[in-house]
Amino acid sequence: KEHHTDEYEVTQGEGGIQKEGVVRRGQAFSVDLLFDRTYDRKLDEMMVIMRIGEDPRISKGTLNRIKVTKNLKKGHWSASIEEVDHERVSLQILTAADCIIGKWTLVVTTSRKVKNEEDNLIMSYTHPHPFYILFNPWCRGTSIYKQSDLIMLWQNHQ
């Protein structure tokens, strides 16, 4: 609800379960992951990959590899773990305030450190539904923030 997108039709799934994510740039959103094993912060490393378009590239801002860390980095792509409960991990993902607007794909990769580095267990999950990232008139770091203030002032004086 903090993204002001909960009434978009694409977010309405069966049984009240959110179908597709619609979020605003420059604002964090939560993702719950369910592993087939216990997630261990000491042994496991996690990375979030957000991509958009046919040929995503870091240089074009259409591919973002985000190492999951302890804290979110305001204004930039970042991800942090909110909670770990055995196999369930709750992530916070923060989109950059100036990221591209559109239909993004979310991929999460994990690697588990083992004694022999050649045997590290690497797993990847691609979310089956897209995440739509929209403009955010409430975020100061976006190019439309000032413009949206003027629009809101104009609407309030009618």
C-alpha positions, 0 to 999 in steps of 0.5 A: 500500500505504501507504493499506492499501487495495490488497486492495479488489476495486475496485482490481484491474484487468486485468493488475495495473493499478489500476482504481479508486483507494481512498485515505485522507483526509489522506494523499497519493496519486500519479497518472501523467498522459500528455500528447499533448505535452511538459509544460513547467513554465515554460509550462504551469499545472496544476489538479486538481479533485476533486468529489463528488455531483450538485451540487458546491460549494466552500462545501459542501466537495464541490468542490475546485480545487487549483492544482498547486504545488511543495510539498504543504500538510499537512492541506489539499487540495494537489497537487504535481508529483513528476516530469516526463519529457517527456509523462509527469507524476507528480502527488502529491495530498493530500486534506484530513484532514477531507474528505468520505468517498465517491466522488470524480471527478478532473479535471485541467486544464492551460493553456499560456501563449502569446504572445497570451493569447487563444490560451492552450491549455486542456485538461481530462481527467476520470479515467474511474474514481472515487476512493474516499476513506475514513476514515483512522485513522492520520491525526492530523488526522481526527476519528476518530484518537483514537477509533481509538486507543482501539479499537486499544488495546481490540483489543490487550488481548483 
